[in-house]
C-alpha cells in the first residue's frame, strides 16, 4: 500500500527531452539568423559600391563668391541606381570643409554638372566624391571616395 508511487515512463521522459531540444534549437536559430542577416546586408552594400564608379572630372570654383563651385561628375557603366553623392572639399593643407550631399541618381555612363556647390572654404584644391545607397532604414551607406585635385 505504501509502495504505490509511480514514476514517469520512459516514453514520456523521452518526449519531454525531445521537446526541450527542439525549443533550444529554435532559440539558437533565431539568434544565428539575426547575426547572418545583419552581416549579409553590410556585404550587400559593399558589393553595390564595388560596381559603382562615380568621380569628379572637373571643378571650377569662384573664390570671390564664398567658394561656390561647379562640379562635373561622371559615372562609368555598371551598378545599381544610387541614392546620391557626397562631396568633401579640401584646401592645399588637407583641411576639409563640410560635406555636401547631392540627392538623386546619376545614370550609368552619364556626365552631370552640379552647380553652386558650397565648398565651405576659400580656395579648395581637392574634392572627394562618394556615391551612397540608402539602407532599409533610410540611412546612407557611403562608398569609398574618389579624389580629384586641380
TIKOLLUM-301314 format. One record per atom (N, C-alpha, C, O): residue number from 0; residue in one letter; atom name; x, y negated, z negated. Coordinates in Angstrom, 3 decimals, m for minus. Example, Ala and Ser with C-alpha at 12.3 -4.5 7.8 and 13.67 -1.06 7.14 Angstrom:
(0,"A","N",(13.190,5.690,m7.800))
(0,"A","CA",(12.300,4.500,m7.800))
(0,"A","C",(13.200,3.300,m7.800))
(0,"A","O",(14.236,3.319,m8.465))
(1,"S","N",(12.850,2.250,m7.080))
(1,"S","CA",(13.670,1.060,m7.140))
(1,"S","C",(12.900,m0.030,m7.870))
(1,"S","O",(13.409,m1.138,m8.039))
REM end
This chain:
(0,"X","N",(0.794,1.174,0.000))
(0,"X","CA",(0.000,0.000,0.000))
(0,"X","C",(0.855,m1.265,0.000))
(0,"X","O",(0.536,m2.228,0.696))
(1,"X","N",(1.922,m1.268,m0.763))
(1,"X","CA",(2.790,m2.436,m0.787))
(1,"X","C",(3.709,m2.483,0.423))
(1,"X","O",(4.356,m3.505,0.653))
(2,"X","N",(3.785,m1.464,1.166))
(2,"X","CA",(4.729,m1.359,2.254))
(2,"X","C",(4.039,m1.513,3.608))
(2,"X","O",(4.407,m0.825,4.560))
(3,"X","N",(3.057,m2.390,3.717))
(3,"X","CA",(2.345,m2.557,4.970))
(3,"X","C",(2.751,m3.846,5.686))
(3,"X","O",(1.952,m4.388,6.450))
(4,"X","N",(3.950,m4.347,5.467))
(4,"X","CA",(4.427,m5.545,6.155))
(4,"X","C",(4.722,m5.189,7.602))
(4,"X","O",(5.279,m4.136,7.912))
(5,"X","N",(4.333,m6.099,8.468))
(5,"X","CA",(4.554,m5.852,9.884))
(5,"X","C",(5.488,m6.915,10.434))
(5,"X","O",(5.321,m8.093,10.116))
(6,"X","N",(6.445,m6.547,11.232))
(6,"X","CA",(7.365,m7.489,11.862))
(6,"X","C",(6.943,m7.760,13.297))
(6,"X","O",(5.980,m7.174,13.792))
(7,"X","N",(7.663,m8.643,13.953))
(7,"X","CA",(7.387,m8.914,15.364))
(7,"X","C",(7.872,m7.739,16.198))
(7,"X","O",(8.923,m7.158,15.927))
(8,"X","N",(7.104,m7.405,17.197))
(8,"X","CA",(7.528,m6.301,18.054))
(8,"X","C",(8.663,m6.771,18.964))
(8,"X","O",(8.879,m7.972,19.125))
(9,"X","N",(9.352,m5.864,19.531))
(9,"X","CA",(10.476,m6.200,20.411))
(9,"X","C",(9.999,m6.941,21.648))
(9,"X","O",(10.715,m7.818,22.133))
(10,"X","N",(8.851,m6.638,22.168))
(10,"X","CA",(8.322,m7.306,23.359))
(10,"X","C",(8.055,m8.781,23.071))
(10,"X","O",(8.426,m9.645,23.864))
(11,"X","N",(7.412,m9.072,21.939))
(11,"X","CA",(7.103,m10.456,21.579))
(11,"X","C",(8.399,m11.238,21.343))
(11,"X","O",(8.526,m12.379,21.787))
(12,"X","N",(9.343,m10.634,20.657))
(12,"X","CA",(10.621,m11.299,20.409))
(12,"X","C",(11.337,m11.599,21.720))
(12,"X","O",(11.880,m12.692,21.878))
(13,"X","N",(11.353,m10.674,22.651))
(13,"X","CA",(11.984,m10.870,23.955))
(13,"X","C",(11.303,m11.997,24.724))
(13,"X","O",(11.980,m12.823,25.336))
(14,"X","N",(9.979,m12.039,24.701))
(14,"X","CA",(9.241,m13.111,25.395))
(14,"X","C",(9.546,m14.484,24.790))
(14,"X","O",(9.680,m15.463,25.525))
(15,"X","N",(9.653,m14.565,23.490))
(15,"X","CA",(9.974,m15.842,22.841))
(15,"X","C",(11.385,m16.296,23.238))
(15,"X","O",(11.594,m17.477,23.514))
(16,"X","N",(12.339,m15.384,23.268))
(16,"X","CA",(13.710,m15.731,23.666))
(16,"X","C",(13.745,m16.195,25.119))
(16,"X","O",(14.421,m17.174,25.437))
(17,"X","N",(13.026,m15.505,26.006))
(17,"X","CA",(12.978,m15.901,27.421))
(17,"X","C",(12.359,m17.291,27.558))
(17,"X","O",(12.850,m18.109,28.336))
(18,"X","N",(11.310,m17.562,26.826))
(18,"X","CA",(10.669,m18.872,26.858))
(18,"X","C",(11.627,m19.963,26.388))
(18,"X","O",(11.704,m21.022,27.011))
(19,"X","N",(12.346,m19.727,25.317))
(19,"X","CA",(13.312,m20.715,24.821))
(19,"X","C",(14.435,m20.961,25.833))
(19,"X","O",(14.880,m22.096,26.003))
(20,"X","N",(14.885,m19.913,26.493))
(20,"X","CA",(15.926,m20.066,27.518))
(20,"X","C",(15.411,m20.901,28.688))
(20,"X","O",(16.135,m21.757,29.197))
(21,"X","N",(14.183,m20.667,29.118))
(21,"X","CA",(13.606,m21.435,30.218))
(21,"X","C",(13.460,m22.914,29.857))
(21,"X","O",(13.730,m23.784,30.686))
(22,"X","N",(13.042,m23.198,28.647))
(22,"X","CA",(12.925,m24.589,28.194))
(22,"X","C",(14.305,m25.255,28.174))
(22,"X","O",(14.446,m26.399,28.607))
(23,"X","N",(15.315,m24.549,27.676))
(23,"X","CA",(16.673,m25.096,27.631))
(23,"X","C",(17.194,m25.369,29.046))
(23,"X","O",(17.816,m26.404,29.283))
(24,"X","N",(16.948,m24.458,29.979))
(24,"X","CA",(17.366,m24.658,31.370))
(24,"X","C",(16.672,m25.878,31.964))
(24,"X","O",(17.302,m26.659,32.678))
(25,"X","N",(15.393,m26.051,31.681))
(25,"X","CA",(14.658,m27.223,32.172))
(25,"X","C",(15.238,m28.528,31.655))
(25,"X","O",(15.386,m29.483,32.419))
(26,"X","N",(15.566,m28.584,30.378))
(26,"X","CA",(16.140,m29.805,29.795))
(26,"X","C",(17.506,m30.099,30.403))
(26,"X","O",(17.799,m31.247,30.736))
(27,"X","N",(18.334,m29.086,30.550))
(27,"X","CA",(19.663,m29.276,31.143))
(27,"X","C",(19.536,m29.727,32.598))
(27,"X","O",(20.300,m30.581,33.046))
(28,"X","N",(18.581,m29.163,33.338))
(28,"X","CA",(18.396,m29.535,34.740))
(28,"X","C",(17.995,m31.003,34.877))
(28,"X","O",(18.472,m31.684,35.785))
(29,"X","N",(17.145,m31.492,34.014))
(29,"X","CA",(16.723,m32.895,34.080))
(29,"X","C",(17.933,m33.814,33.909))
(29,"X","O",(18.063,m34.797,34.639))
(30,"X","N",(18.805,m33.516,32.972))
(30,"X","CA",(19.992,m34.337,32.737))
(30,"X","C",(20.944,m34.261,33.934))
(30,"X","O",(21.436,m35.287,34.404))
(31,"X","N",(21.200,m33.054,34.423))
(31,"X","CA",(22.124,m32.878,35.546))
(31,"X","C",(21.570,m33.555,36.802))
(31,"X","O",(22.323,m34.198,37.534))
(32,"X","N",(20.297,m33.424,37.056))
(32,"X","CA",(19.677,m34.033,38.232))
(32,"X","C",(19.817,m35.551,38.190))
(32,"X","O",(20.100,m36.169,39.216))
(33,"X","N",(19.626,m36.156,37.033))
(33,"X","CA",(19.778,m37.601,36.882))
(33,"X","C",(21.195,m38.046,37.207))
(33,"X","O",(21.390,m39.041,37.906))
(34,"X","N",(22.174,m37.324,36.709))
(34,"X","CA",(23.582,m37.666,36.971))
(34,"X","C",(23.906,m37.520,38.458))
(34,"X","O",(24.598,m38.363,39.028))
(35,"X","N",(23.419,m36.473,39.074))
(35,"X","CA",(23.688,m36.238,40.500))
(35,"X","C",(23.054,m37.334,41.355))
(35,"X","O",(23.695,m37.835,42.279))
(36,"X","N",(21.817,m37.713,41.070))
(36,"X","CA",(21.143,m38.739,41.861))
(36,"X","C",(21.832,m40.086,41.731))
(36,"X","O",(21.951,m40.806,42.722))
(37,"X","N",(22.285,m40.446,40.547))
(37,"X","CA",(22.981,m41.717,40.350))
(37,"X","C",(24.273,m41.748,41.159))
(37,"X","O",(24.569,m42.745,41.818))
(38,"X","N",(25.030,m40.683,41.114))
(38,"X","CA",(26.278,m40.618,41.867))
(38,"X","C",(26.061,m40.629,43.364))
(38,"X","O",(26.850,m41.222,44.099))
(39,"X","N",(25.005,m39.983,43.829))
(39,"X","CA",(24.762,m39.913,45.267))
(39,"X","C",(24.353,m41.266,45.833))
(39,"X","O",(24.659,m41.562,46.988))
(40,"X","N",(23.671,m42.092,45.050))
(40,"X","CA",(23.290,m43.423,45.541))
(40,"X","C",(24.515,m44.300,45.744))
(40,"X","O",(24.592,m45.020,46.739))
(41,"X","N",(25.481,m44.258,44.818))
(41,"X","CA",(26.676,m45.083,44.987))
(41,"X","C",(27.502,m44.582,46.169))
(41,"X","O",(28.113,m45.384,46.874))
(42,"X","N",(27.529,m43.282,46.396))
(42,"X","CA",(28.227,m42.736,47.557))
(42,"X","C",(27.509,m43.166,48.829))
(42,"X","O",(28.161,m43.454,49.833))
(43,"X","N",(26.176,m43.216,48.808))
(43,"X","CA",(25.390,m43.625,49.961))
(43,"X","C",(25.756,m45.044,50.389))
(43,"X","O",(25.936,m45.294,51.581))
(44,"X","N",(25.871,m45.977,49.446))
(44,"X","CA",(26.228,m47.356,49.791))
(44,"X","C",(27.669,m47.459,50.264))
(44,"X","O",(27.976,m48.285,51.123))
(45,"X","N",(28.553,m46.640,49.721))
(45,"X","CA",(29.944,m46.646,50.172))
(45,"X","C",(30.030,m46.191,51.628))
(45,"X","O",(30.806,m46.747,52.405))
(46,"X","N",(29.244,m45.190,51.999))
(46,"X","CA",(29.230,m44.718,53.382))
(46,"X","C",(28.637,m45.784,54.293))
(46,"X","O",(29.144,m46.013,55.391))
(47,"X","N",(27.568,m46.437,53.850))
(47,"X","CA",(26.983,m47.518,54.642))
(47,"X","C",(28.010,m48.614,54.897))
(47,"X","O",(28.101,m49.142,56.005))
(48,"X","N",(28.783,m48.954,53.869))
(48,"X","CA",(29.790,m50.014,54.002))
(48,"X","C",(30.893,m49.622,54.976))
(48,"X","O",(31.397,m50.472,55.709))
(49,"X","N",(31.272,m48.356,54.994))
(49,"X","CA",(32.308,m47.917,55.927))
(49,"X","C",(31.889,m48.095,57.377))
(49,"X","O",(32.729,m48.319,58.248))
(50,"X","N",(30.601,m47.995,57.636))
(50,"X","CA",(30.104,m48.079,59.008))
(50,"X","C",(29.806,m49.498,59.465))
(50,"X","O",(29.453,m49.700,60.626))
(51,"X","N",(29.939,m50.496,58.577))
(51,"X","CA",(29.614,m51.879,58.914))
(51,"X","C",(30.893,m52.705,58.923))
(51,"X","O",(31.665,m52.675,57.964))
(52,"X","N",(31.114,m53.442,60.007))
(52,"X","CA",(32.283,m54.317,60.111))
(52,"X","C",(31.814,m55.714,60.495))
(52,"X","O",(31.525,m55.992,61.659))
(53,"X","N",(31.745,m56.589,59.491))
(53,"X","CA",(31.367,m57.987,59.706))
(53,"X","C",(32.549,m58.838,59.282))
(53,"X","O",(33.073,m58.679,58.179))
(54,"X","N",(32.975,m59.751,60.165))
(54,"X","CA",(34.116,m60.606,59.825))
(54,"X","C",(33.969,m61.967,60.478))
(54,"X","O",(33.291,m62.118,61.494))
(55,"X","N",(34.625,m62.965,59.869))
(55,"X","CA",(34.641,m64.311,60.428))
(55,"X","C",(35.595,m64.331,61.615))
(55,"X","O",(36.671,m63.735,61.566))
(56,"X","N",(35.193,m65.022,62.685))
(56,"X","CA",(36.064,m65.151,63.852))
(56,"X","C",(36.560,m66.574,64.024))
(56,"X","O",(37.594,m66.797,64.653))
(57,"X","N",(35.833,m67.544,63.473))
(57,"X","CA",(36.325,m68.924,63.485))
(57,"X","C",(35.628,m69.715,62.389))
(57,"X","O",(34.486,m69.441,62.022))
(58,"X","N",(36.349,m70.701,61.880))
(58,"X","CA",(35.825,m71.574,60.825))
(58,"X","C",(36.221,m73.003,61.162))
(58,"X","O",(37.378,m73.283,61.473))
(59,"X","N",(35.247,m73.902,61.097))
(59,"X","CA",(35.511,m75.324,61.307))
(59,"X","C",(34.934,m76.079,60.115))
(59,"X","O",(33.722,m76.076,59.898))
(60,"X","N",(35.810,m76.726,59.342))
(60,"X","CA",(35.374,m77.437,58.143))
(60,"X","C",(35.561,m78.931,58.306))
(60,"X","O",(36.564,m79.386,58.856))
(61,"X","N",(34.597,m79.687,57.827))
(61,"X","CA",(34.674,m81.146,57.793))
(61,"X","C",(35.018,m81.529,56.358))
(61,"X","O",(34.133,m81.613,55.507))
(62,"X","N",(36.292,m81.760,56.089))
(62,"X","CA",(36.724,m82.030,54.721))
(62,"X","C",(36.261,m83.390,54.213))
(62,"X","O",(36.295,m83.640,53.008))
(63,"X","N",(35.830,m84.273,55.111))
(63,"X","CA",(35.347,m85.575,54.651))
(63,"X","C",(33.918,m85.507,54.122))
(63,"X","O",(33.466,m86.422,53.434))
(64,"X","N",(33.214,m84.441,54.435))
(64,"X","CA",(31.806,m84.310,54.028))
(64,"X","C",(31.650,m83.174,53.026))
(64,"X","O",(30.894,m82.234,53.271))
(65,"X","N",(32.347,m83.249,51.915))
(65,"X","CA",(32.248,m82.246,50.846))
(65,"X","C",(32.581,m80.844,51.316))
(65,"X","O",(32.035,m79.865,50.806))
(66,"X","N",(33.472,m80.747,52.285))
(66,"X","CA",(33.948,m79.456,52.781))
(66,"X","C",(32.820,m78.570,53.290))
(66,"X","O",(32.726,m77.398,52.926))
(67,"X","N",(31.972,m79.133,54.127))
(67,"X","CA",(30.929,m78.353,54.786))
(67,"X","C",(31.561,m77.651,55.984))
(67,"X","O",(32.222,m78.284,56.807))
(68,"X","N",(31.356,m76.346,56.075))
(68,"X","CA",(31.987,m75.553,57.127))
(68,"X","C",(30.944,m74.889,58.014))
(68,"X","O",(29.847,m74.541,57.575))
(69,"X","N",(31.318,m74.728,59.262))
(69,"X","CA",(30.553,m73.922,60.201))
(69,"X","C",(31.364,m72.648,60.420))
(69,"X","O",(32.504,m72.701,60.882))
(70,"X","N",(30.770,m71.510,60.087))
(70,"X","CA",(31.483,m70.238,60.140))
(70,"X","C",(30.849,m69.364,61.216))
(70,"X","O",(29.639,m69.135,61.212))
(71,"X","N",(31.675,m68.881,62.131))
(71,"X","CA",(31.210,m67.948,63.148))
(71,"X","C",(31.607,m66.548,62.709))
(71,"X","O",(32.784,m66.267,62.484))
(72,"X","N",(30.620,m65.679,62.591))
(72,"X","CA",(30.865,m64.294,62.184))
(72,"X","C",(30.441,m63.376,63.322))
(72,"X","O",(29.529,m63.684,64.090))
(73,"X","N",(31.125,m62.244,63.407))
(73,"X","CA",(30.738,m61.256,64.408))
(73,"X","C",(30.665,m59.898,63.738))
(73,"X","O",(31.371,m59.605,62.773))
(74,"X","N",(29.797,m59.098,64.280))
(74,"X","CA",(29.610,m57.741,63.765))
(74,"X","C",(29.893,m56.760,64.880))
(74,"X","O",(29.409,m56.911,66.002))
(75,"X","N",(30.681,m55.757,64.556))
(75,"X","CA",(31.003,m54.724,65.536))
(75,"X","C",(29.892,m53.680,65.553))
(75,"X","O",(28.986,m53.704,64.719))
(76,"X","N",(29.975,m52.776,66.502))
(76,"X","CA",(28.950,m51.748,66.668))
(76,"X","C",(28.961,m50.768,65.504))
(76,"X","O",(30.009,m50.466,64.934))
(77,"X","N",(27.779,m50.281,65.164))
(77,"X","CA",(27.649,m49.225,64.173))
(77,"X","C",(27.059,m49.702,62.868))
(77,"X","O",(27.093,m50.888,62.540))
(78,"X","N",(26.518,m48.750,62.132))
(78,"X","CA",(25.998,m49.029,60.804))
(78,"X","C",(24.530,m49.398,60.783))
(78,"X","O",(23.904,m49.648,61.813))
(79,"X","N",(24.002,m49.422,59.557))
(79,"X","CA",(22.600,m49.766,59.318))
(79,"X","C",(22.432,m51.282,59.283))
(79,"X","O",(23.404,m52.037,59.276))
(80,"X","N",(21.177,m51.699,59.262))
(80,"X","CA",(20.877,m53.120,59.101))
(80,"X","C",(21.339,m53.565,57.721))
(80,"X","O",(21.113,m52.870,56.730))
(81,"X","N",(21.991,m54.730,57.657))
(81,"X","CA",(22.484,m55.243,56.381))
(81,"X","C",(21.461,m56.213,55.804))
(81,"X","O",(20.595,m56.719,56.519))
(82,"X","N",(21.571,m56.465,54.506))
(82,"X","CA",(20.671,m57.418,53.857))
(82,"X","C",(21.175,m58.846,54.002))
(82,"X","O",(20.396,m59.792,53.890))
(83,"X","N",(22.470,m59.009,54.251))
(83,"X","CA",(23.051,m60.330,54.417))
(83,"X","C",(24.558,m60.259,54.269))
(83,"X","O",(25.154,m59.182,54.251))
(84,"X","N",(25.168,m61.456,54.162))
(84,"X","CA",(26.607,m61.533,53.950))
(84,"X","C",(26.893,m62.483,52.795))
(84,"X","O",(26.091,m63.357,52.468))
(85,"X","N",(28.053,m62.286,52.192))
(85,"X","CA",(28.533,m63.164,51.129))
(85,"X","C",(29.873,m63.712,51.579))
(85,"X","O",(30.707,m62.980,52.113))
(86,"X","N",(30.082,m65.027,51.357))
(86,"X","CA",(31.321,m65.688,51.750))
(86,"X","C",(31.933,m66.399,50.555))
(86,"X","O",(31.240,m67.059,49.780))
(87,"X","N",(33.246,m66.251,50.420))
(87,"X","CA",(34.002,m66.965,49.392))
(87,"X","C",(35.162,m67.660,50.090))
(87,"X","O",(35.936,m67.025,50.807))
(88,"X","N",(35.279,m68.976,49.874))
(88,"X","CA",(36.365,m69.748,50.462))
(88,"X","C",(37.500,m69.876,49.448))
(88,"X","O",(37.271,m69.895,48.239))
(89,"X","N",(38.745,m69.966,49.969))
(89,"X","CA",(39.939,m70.123,49.143))
(89,"X","C",(40.764,m71.278,49.677))
(89,"X","O",(40.804,m71.508,50.885))
(90,"X","N",(41.430,m72.015,48.776))
(90,"X","CA",(42.348,m73.053,49.226))
(90,"X","C",(43.736,m72.445,49.424))
(90,"X","O",(43.902,m71.233,49.289))
(91,"X","N",(44.731,m73.269,49.743))
(91,"X","CA",(46.075,m72.755,50.024))
(91,"X","C",(46.740,m72.156,48.790))
(91,"X","O",(47.676,m71.368,48.924))
(92,"X","N",(46.278,m72.511,47.589))
(92,"X","CA",(46.833,m71.943,46.354))
(92,"X","C",(46.155,m70.629,45.957))
(92,"X","O",(46.560,m69.993,44.984))
(93,"X","N",(45.146,m70.228,46.693))
(93,"X","CA",(44.448,m68.982,46.379))
(93,"X","C",(43.295,m69.155,45.412))
(93,"X","O",(42.714,m68.167,44.962))
(94,"X","N",(42.950,m70.396,45.084))
(94,"X","CA",(41.824,m70.660,44.179))
(94,"X","C",(40.537,m70.600,44.991))
(94,"X","O",(40.446,m71.167,46.080))
(95,"X","N",(39.547,m69.905,44.445))
(95,"X","CA",(38.307,m69.701,45.189))
(95,"X","C",(37.225,m70.682,44.771))
(95,"X","O",(37.205,m71.190,43.649))
(96,"X","N",(36.330,m70.929,45.713))
(96,"X","CA",(35.137,m71.715,45.431))
(96,"X","C",(34.000,m70.777,45.064))
(96,"X","O",(34.221,m69.589,44.830))
(97,"X","N",(32.808,m71.295,45.015))
(97,"X","CA",(31.641,m70.480,44.670))
(97,"X","C",(31.294,m69.545,45.828))
(97,"X","O",(31.645,m69.798,46.980))
(98,"X","N",(30.607,m68.476,45.495))
(98,"X","CA",(30.188,m67.520,46.511))
(98,"X","C",(28.925,m68.032,47.198))
(98,"X","O",(27.974,m68.454,46.541))
(99,"X","N",(28.931,m67.987,48.525))
(99,"X","CA",(27.764,m68.344,49.323))
(99,"X","C",(27.091,m67.068,49.791))
(99,"X","O",(27.753,m66.161,50.297))
(100,"X","N",(25.783,m66.993,49.624))
(100,"X","CA",(25.023,m65.830,50.081))
(100,"X","C",(24.163,m66.241,51.258))
(100,"X","O",(23.354,m67.164,51.160))
(101,"X","N",(24.342,m65.555,52.365))
(101,"X","CA",(23.548,m65.793,53.567))
(101,"X","C",(22.661,m64.565,53.743))
(101,"X","O",(23.150,m63.470,54.022))
(102,"X","N",(21.362,m64.755,53.579))
(102,"X","CA",(20.415,m63.641,53.630))
(102,"X","C",(20.031,m63.379,55.076))
(102,"X","O",(19.838,m64.312,55.856))
(103,"X","N",(19.922,m62.121,55.423))
(103,"X","CA",(19.446,m61.735,56.744))
(103,"X","C",(20.424,m60.844,57.469))
(103,"X","O",(21.631,m60.896,57.236))
(104,"X","N",(19.890,m60.032,58.342))
(104,"X","CA",(20.687,m59.081,59.101))
(104,"X","C",(21.424,m59.778,60.234))
(104,"X","O",(20.934,m60.744,60.817))
(105,"X","N",(22.595,m59.274,60.527))
(105,"X","CA",(23.307,m59.641,61.751))
(105,"X","C",(23.320,m58.355,62.573))
(105,"X","O",(23.856,m57.334,62.143))
(106,"X","N",(22.731,m58.421,63.745))
(106,"X","CA",(22.610,m57.224,64.572))
(106,"X","C",(23.981,m56.727,65.002))
(106,"X","O",(24.952,m57.483,65.010))
(107,"X","N",(24.052,m55.456,65.358))
(107,"X","CA",(25.319,m54.906,65.828))
(107,"X","C",(25.719,m55.597,67.126))
(107,"X","O",(24.872,m55.952,67.945))
(108,"X","N",(26.997,m55.776,67.293))
(108,"X","CA",(27.605,m56.429,68.450))
(108,"X","C",(26.995,m57.821,68.649))
(108,"X","O",(26.665,m58.202,69.772))
(109,"X","N",(26.850,m58.558,67.582))
(109,"X","CA",(26.304,m59.908,67.648))
(109,"X","C",(27.304,m60.880,67.034))
(109,"X","O",(27.977,m60.562,66.053))
(110,"X","N",(27.389,m62.064,67.625))
(110,"X","CA",(28.177,m63.160,67.075))
(110,"X","C",(27.201,m64.257,66.700))
(110,"X","O",(26.323,m64.622,67.482))
(111,"X","N",(27.364,m64.777,65.496))
(111,"X","CA",(26.406,m65.745,64.969))
(111,"X","C",(27.169,m66.855,64.255))
(111,"X","O",(28.092,m66.582,63.487))
(112,"X","N",(26.791,m68.100,64.503))
(112,"X","CA",(27.405,m69.224,63.801))
(112,"X","C",(26.471,m69.657,62.689))
(112,"X","O",(25.286,m69.904,62.909))
(113,"X","N",(27.029,m69.744,61.489))
(113,"X","CA",(26.268,m70.167,60.321))
(113,"X","C",(26.708,m71.593,60.008))
(113,"X","O",(27.873,m71.837,59.693))
(114,"X","N",(25.781,m72.519,60.096))
(114,"X","CA",(26.078,m73.938,59.955))
(114,"X","C",(25.909,m74.408,58.509))
(114,"X","O",(25.122,m73.854,57.741))
(115,"X","N",(26.657,m75.424,58.172))
(115,"X","CA",(26.536,m76.147,56.895))
(115,"X","C",(26.714,m75.246,55.677))
(115,"X","O",(25.893,m75.262,54.759))
(116,"X","N",(27.780,m74.467,55.673))
(116,"X","CA",(28.111,m73.655,54.512))
(116,"X","C",(29.011,m74.488,53.615))
(116,"X","O",(30.026,m75.012,54.073))
(117,"X","N",(28.656,m74.615,52.355))
(117,"X","CA",(29.444,m75.415,51.426))
(117,"X","C",(30.585,m74.563,50.883))
(117,"X","O",(30.359,m73.542,50.233))
(118,"X","N",(31.819,m74.996,51.159))
(118,"X","CA",(32.978,m74.230,50.692))
(118,"X","C",(33.288,m74.513,49.224))
(118,"X","O",(34.062,m73.784,48.603))
(119,"X","N",(32.692,m75.563,48.667))
(119,"X","CA",(32.888,m75.950,47.267))
(119,"X","C",(34.336,m76.299,46.935))
(119,"X","O",(34.764,m76.163,45.789))
(120,"X","N",(35.084,m76.746,47.934))
(120,"X","CA",(36.456,m77.202,47.694))
(120,"X","C",(36.882,m78.120,48.825))
(120,"X","O",(36.312,m78.092,49.917))
(121,"X","N",(37.877,m78.922,48.553))
(121,"X","CA",(38.315,m79.954,49.501))
(121,"X","C",(38.847,m79.421,50.814))
(121,"X","O",(38.319,m79.768,51.870))
(122,"X","N",(39.866,m78.597,50.783))
(122,"X","CA",(40.473,m78.105,52.021))
(122,"X","C",(40.621,m76.585,51.974))
(122,"X","O",(41.676,m76.083,51.585))
(123,"X","N",(39.597,m75.856,52.358))
(123,"X","CA",(39.710,m74.398,52.362))
(123,"X","C",(40.648,m73.930,53.471))
(123,"X","O",(40.755,m74.563,54.522))
(124,"X","N",(41.323,m72.810,53.218))
(124,"X","CA",(42.262,m72.251,54.186))
(124,"X","C",(41.956,m70.798,54.530))
(124,"X","O",(42.517,m70.244,55.475))
(125,"X","N",(41.071,m70.193,53.764))
(125,"X","CA",(40.754,m68.780,53.977))
(125,"X","C",(39.324,m68.526,53.537))
(125,"X","O",(38.823,m69.183,52.625))
(126,"X","N",(38.669,m67.573,54.184))
(126,"X","CA",(37.331,m67.161,53.796))
(126,"X","C",(37.267,m65.637,53.799))
(126,"X","O",(37.765,m64.984,54.717))
(127,"X","N",(36.651,m65.084,52.765))
(127,"X","CA",(36.354,m63.649,52.701))
(127,"X","C",(34.882,m63.459,53.040))
(127,"X","O",(34.018,m64.115,52.459))
(128,"X","N",(34.600,m62.572,53.969))
(128,"X","CA",(33.224,m62.285,54.382))
(128,"X","C",(32.924,m60.830,54.041))
(128,"X","O",(33.657,m59.924,54.441))
(129,"X","N",(31.833,m60.614,53.294))
(129,"X","CA",(31.416,m59.269,52.888))
(129,"X","C",(29.964,m59.047,53.269))
(129,"X","O",(29.105,m59.880,52.982))
(130,"X","N",(29.696,m57.932,53.911))
(130,"X","CA",(28.309,m57.538,54.131))
(130,"X","C",(27.788,m56.954,52.825))
(130,"X","O",(28.568,m56.492,51.992))
(131,"X","N",(26.466,m56.975,52.644))
(131,"X","CA",(25.890,m56.331,51.470))
(131,"X","C",(24.551,m55.700,51.818))
(131,"X","O",(23.866,m56.109,52.755))
(132,"X","N",(24.202,m54.685,51.024))
(132,"X","CA",(22.925,m53.988,51.124))
(132,"X","C",(22.209,m54.157,49.790))
(132,"X","O",(22.853,m54.159,48.741))
(133,"X","N",(20.896,m54.297,49.815))
(133,"X","CA",(20.128,m54.323,48.568))
(133,"X","C",(19.727,m52.898,48.200))
(133,"X","O",(19.250,m52.140,49.044))
(134,"X","N",(19.926,m52.543,46.928))
(134,"X","CA",(19.523,m51.213,46.478))
(134,"X","C",(18.029,m51.197,46.185))
(134,"X","O",(17.337,m52.183,46.440))
(135,"X","N",(17.529,m50.095,45.654))
(135,"X","CA",(16.089,m49.941,45.395))
(135,"X","C",(15.560,m50.971,44.408))
(135,"X","O",(14.384,m51.332,44.460))
(136,"X","N",(16.417,m51.448,43.506))
(136,"X","CA",(16.005,m52.448,42.515))
(136,"X","C",(16.179,m53.871,43.036))
(136,"X","O",(15.863,m54.825,42.325))
(137,"X","N",(16.680,m54.034,44.269))
(137,"X","CA",(16.882,m55.361,44.841))
(137,"X","C",(18.231,m55.982,44.499))
(137,"X","O",(18.463,m57.154,44.794))
(138,"X","N",(19.122,m55.210,43.880))
(138,"X","CA",(20.450,m55.714,43.531))
(138,"X","C",(21.393,m55.540,44.714))
(138,"X","O",(21.378,m54.493,45.363))
(139,"X","N",(22.221,m56.556,45.009))
(139,"X","CA",(23.137,m56.422,46.147))
(139,"X","C",(24.267,m55.446,45.857))
(139,"X","O",(24.867,m55.473,44.783))
(140,"X","N",(24.548,m54.590,46.823))
(140,"X","CA",(25.693,m53.675,46.784))
(140,"X","C",(26.685,m54.209,47.823))
(140,"X","O",(26.527,m53.979,49.022))
(141,"X","N",(27.703,m54.920,47.346))
(141,"X","CA",(28.612,m55.662,48.220))
(141,"X","C",(29.715,m54.757,48.746))
(141,"X","O",(30.310,m53.980,47.999))
(142,"X","N",(29.977,m54.871,50.045))
(142,"X","CA",(31.037,m54.095,50.689))
(142,"X","C",(32.377,m54.811,50.518))
(142,"X","O",(32.429,m55.948,50.048))
(143,"X","N",(33.444,m54.140,50.900))
(143,"X","CA",(34.786,m54.707,50.830))
(143,"X","C",(34.881,m55.898,51.787))
(143,"X","O",(34.435,m55.808,52.931))
(144,"X","N",(35.461,m57.016,51.326))
(144,"X","CA",(35.510,m58.205,52.182))
(144,"X","C",(36.568,m58.112,53.286))
(144,"X","O",(37.569,m57.407,53.162))
(145,"X","N",(36.309,m58.844,54.359))
(145,"X","CA",(37.277,m59.047,55.440))
(145,"X","C",(37.724,m60.501,55.370))
(145,"X","O",(36.884,m61.397,55.292))
(146,"X","N",(39.014,m60.750,55.396))
(146,"X","CA",(39.558,m62.106,55.258))
(146,"X","C",(39.838,m62.724,56.611))
(146,"X","O",(40.177,m62.041,57.577))
(147,"X","N",(39.683,m64.059,56.651))
(147,"X","CA",(40.027,m64.842,57.835))
(147,"X","C",(40.725,m66.100,57.363))
(147,"X","O",(40.165,m66.861,56.574))
(148,"X","N",(41.940,m66.329,57.835))
(148,"X","CA",(42.711,m67.515,57.452))
(148,"X","C",(42.884,m68.416,58.676))
(148,"X","O",(42.912,m67.944,59.812))
(149,"X","N",(42.996,m69.705,58.425))
(149,"X","CA",(43.230,m70.650,59.519))
(149,"X","C",(44.195,m71.722,59.107))
(149,"X","O",(44.510,m72.607,59.902))
REM end
